[in-house]
Amino acid sequence: MEKAKFESVLEAAAKERGCTVVELQWDDDENVFEVTIDKPDGVDLEDCEFVHRALLAAFDRNIEDYSLTVGSLGISPEQADELLKTIE
C-alpha cells in the first residue's frame, strides 16, 4: 500500500471531522494499520467511523488485504473496532 496516499486520505478525512491525526502505526509487513485521532472537544464514534470509512473507500481490502483500526485518545483501537461492529 502506498503510505503517502494513505496519509493524504487519512489527513483529509480527519480534517473534515475537525480532528487531527495523533498517531499512525504502520506495519507494512503484516498490512496492519492503527490510527489514533483527537480533537479539542473530544472524538466520538462517528468521527472514528468517518475516518475509517474514508480509508476503506480509498483502499479496497480485496486488493490490498489489510487490517485497519481507527481509535482516539479516549477509546482504544480495540474498543473502536467492537463499537463499529455494532453499527455496520
N, C-alpha and C positions, 0 to 999 in steps of 0.2 A: 504494500500500500504506500502511496506517495505521502510522506509525512507533511510536506509543505502544503499540499492541498487539504489534507485532514485538518491541519492547524488553521488554515484560512476559513474553512467551513465552520469549524468549532468557534473561532473568534467571532465570526459574523452572527452565528446563532445566539451565542451568549450575549453579545452586544444588543441584539434585537430584544432580548428579555431584560435588559438593564443589568446584566451580570458581567462579571469578569472571570477569566479562567485563572484559578489559583494553582492548579497542578495538572499536569498530563503525564501519566505513567505510560510509557510506550515500550511494549515488549514485542518487537518486530519478529523475533524468532518464534514466538508462540501465537502471534497475532491477537494479543490481549491488550486492550486499551482501557485505561481508567482515567476519567476526567473528574476534577473537582471544581465546582463553580461557587461563586459567592456574590452577594450584592448587599448594599448598605441596609436595606430594610428586611433582609432575610430572604433566603431562597425557599420557594415552595415546590411541591411536587410537579406542578405544571411547568415550572422553569426547567427542571431536570428532564421532564418528558419532552419539552420542546427541543432542547439541545440534542437529546438522544435521537429523536425522530429526524431532525435535520441531518444528522450524521448518517443515519440509516438510509435516508433518501439519496444521499450523495455517494454512498459506497455500498454496492449490492453485496449482501452477505453470501449469496450463492456463488459469486465470482471471487470475492476477496477472502471468504471464510475466516471471519474474525469474531472476537467477543468484545462487546462494548458495555461499559458501565459509566453512568453519569451520576454523581452524587454532589453533596455540598458539605461545607464545614460542619453543618448541623445534622447531617444524615450521612451515614456511611454508604459506600457503594453497594454493599450487600443489602442494606435496608432499602435503598432506592430500587434495586432490582426486584425485591419482593413486592414493594408497593406498585411498581409498574405492571407486574403480573396481574394485579387485581383490576387494572383498568384497560388492559389491551383487548 
